[in-house]
Amino acid sequence: MAALGGIPVLILKEGSERTRGRDAQSANINAAKAVASAVRTTLGPKGMDKMLVDSLGDVVITNDGVTILKEMEIENPAAKMMVEVAKTVDEVAGDGTTTSVILGGELLKKAEELIEQELHPSIITRGYRLAEEKSKEILDELAVNVDINDDELLKKIAKTAITGKLAEASRDFLAEIALKAVRSIVEEDGGKRTVDVDNISVEKKMGGKVGETMLVQGMVLDKEVVHSGMPKRVEGAKIALINASLEVKKTETSAELRITRTDQLKAFLDEEEREMREMALKIKASGANVVICQKGIDDLVQHYLAKEGIMAVRRAKKSDMDKLAKATGGKVMTSLKELNEDDLGYAAVVEERKVGGDKMVFIEGCKNPRAVSIVVRGGTEHVVDEVERALHDMLMVLGSTIEEGKAVAGGGAAETELALRLKEYSASLTGREQLAVEKYAEAVEVVLRALAENSGLDPIDMLVALKAAHEHGDKTAGLDVYSGKIMDMWEMGVIEPLRTKRQVVQSATEAAVMILRIDDVIMSKRESMPSPPPGGAGGTPPGAGAGGGYGGMPPY
């Protein structure tokens, strides 16, 4: 609202709320800090889990930062930015989601202290940007080149990512599976390695134990063979991948068929049956003995395929079809007319097997096994879900390590070095940004504090001891949360990919800078739902009389 010659001028919709200046900044910072404090206790090997119950009563038990934030139905716009930070880190690095949110919250907390000292937010954001760039430089210096053929070292990196999660008890076994899966999908082009984790299909099956989780060098479809008369195992499989409905086509527009005599009806049914038989014979003529269809297969087509000894699976997911095309070397066909032998994929064995009481189709011995599957087992749904989340983190960290070939020491070693080196760097600056860089260095220490607190250790004692070790030149010294001592993290096998650390610093800083730059929050009034008619759903409309009339009119 603005005043013009004493007359108020409304520029916002009635009911809109506007918060300005220090109040807006304070509200946004507090919202972000609240999100950070929600996940802080989950950090580290001794971090606790959260139980999240949604509006439908579904329960999720996890200590995975991004899962917690996704499941929390957050409404505040500033808090949503912190959720986006976790999602970004999860997509790029896999691990480090909790760390990024905690760091983002602490950066805002330190910025608030500077704002209270009358430091302008634009100076703070400039200082934070300088600190971010310096942090990346320091991390690059700390990074060690990793031999990507060293399986033991890669397993240590995978086990570091799973530490503190529910699946930690089986971490050696799961690290082995994750490493084999990632090795299977590594692609080299001009000396550059790429790892697309989407090529690893993860299927979940309850029942059994985590130790029964298996890696399949090929594809696993959570489907069963459509007809009981079809073979359940096909060796030397020639696979037709079809993205078309194997059913009688219905007309695009409304059509009516008038049948007046029995011979017309018989001719109509015979033609329908002939069309279906043609479909099965066309598949047989192409040389295929396995059909994977993305859409439906009519019962009659199933019957003819079974007579020809062809195995068929229907309603496969599009993502599975794409992976199958990659693994078997086949083409996904949108029309049966075009199908010939050159379009078929090849696999050594296609077999229906029973897993956890359900039937699944295994496609193994593929022509180009650049797509693999992991079947995750566990006693309950919650266990299976948490193992899947742990596997996702392991696959991502292994992928980024193999792509970049660089890693840093974990256990707070990198953060301690960052805090010390940023303090030194701040002293070299002359402007007011020096204060912001100093606060940034203090904010980085929150990771060490949270690690110590969650492990039941004194955060101040641990921080002092860690800094002393680093001052004496031990750059890989970190906190061993089990013994409460300062140890060499590289020797202990607590190792993290460089990409994870860089992404944490980048995402946390970007979120903090974005929130700090906001000095005006304008919230429109929410549209309310139209109120139901009197009498509730299906109630009597207003004016309706007992006789069924409406507004005094006689009933229809």
Buried (B, 14 or more C-beta within 10 A) or exposed (E): EEEEEEEEEEEEEEEEEEBEEEEBBBBBBBBBBBBBEBBBBBBBBBBEBBEBEEEEEEEBBBBBBBBBBBBBEBEBEBBBBBBBBBBBBBEBBBBBBBBBBBBBBBBBBBBBEBBEEEBEBEBBBBBBBBBBEBBBEBBEEBBBEBEBEEBEBBBBBBBBBBBBBBBEEBBEBBBBBBBBBBBBBBEEEEEEBEBEBEBBBBBBBBBBEBEBBBBBBBBBBBBBBBBEEBBBEBEEBBBBBBBBBBBBEEEEEEEEEEEEEEEEEEEEEEEEBEBBBEBBEBBBEBEBBBBBBBEBBBEBBBBBBBBEEBBBBBEBEEEBBBBBBBBBBBBBBEEBEEBBEEBBBBBBBBBBBEBBEEBBBBBBBBBEBBBBBBBBBBEEEBBBBBBBBBBBBBBBBBBBBBBBBBBBBBBBBBBBBBBBBBBEBBEEBEEBBBBBBBBBBBBBBBBBBBBBBBBEBEBEEBBEBBBEBBEEEBBBBBBBBEEBEBBBBBEBBBBBBBBBBBBBBBBBBBBBBBBBEBBEBEEEEEEEEEEEEEEEEEEBEEEBEEEEEBEEEEEE
